[in-house]
Amino acid sequence: MTVLESVMLANAVSQGAFNTDIREFLTGVTAKGYRPGSDGSSVITLPELLGAGPGGIGGNYSTGLDLQSVLKSNIQDNGAKMLMQLVAIPIAFRVGAKLLKKPRAQANRLLRQASLGVKV
């Protein structure tokens, strides 16, 4: 598994469960700046879970909802897309690796012949 594949899978999970991309989930930074927990909605970030922002530890959600309810709602809303991504991304990487195997081997051979010794 490559780093890119791992990041894409982590992004699929964060979008499915936390209703935000992996960057925003980890940092709490949105287009409006660093304001974790200030949205009071279904968007959950790690800083918000750790107590940053107005919601305290566990976050600040829509009226009357707790973390478990918001996660359940997010997964109900985004679960099918998340599941499709978790299946499709590894398949796409495997197919891509097989399709690019021959061109990569040819490029490596040409680079070795040119004494560059760089491997693609």
C-alpha positions, 0 to 999 in steps of 0.5 A: 500500500502506497502513502497516496493510497493510504491518505485517500482511504483515510480521507474516505473514512473521515468524509464518511464518519466525520463529514470533513476531509482528512486535512480539516479533520486533523487540523481543525482549519476550515476556509473560515480559519481555525475554529474547531467546534464553532459550527455546531453541526455534523462536522467533527474535527480532532481538535474539537474531540480533544476539547479545543473550541466552545464545545469542550471535550467531545465537541459541539453538535446540533441541538440535542445531539451527542457524538454518537448520534452525529457519527451515526447520522454521518455514516447513514448519510455518507456510508454508501459513498465511503464503502464504495471508495474503500473498495474502489481505491485499492482496486484502482491502485492495483489495476494502475500498477499492472497497467503501468508496470511495462512503461515503468520498466522501460523507463528504468531501463532507459535511465540505467542505459543513460547511466543516470541510475535513477529508478522510476 
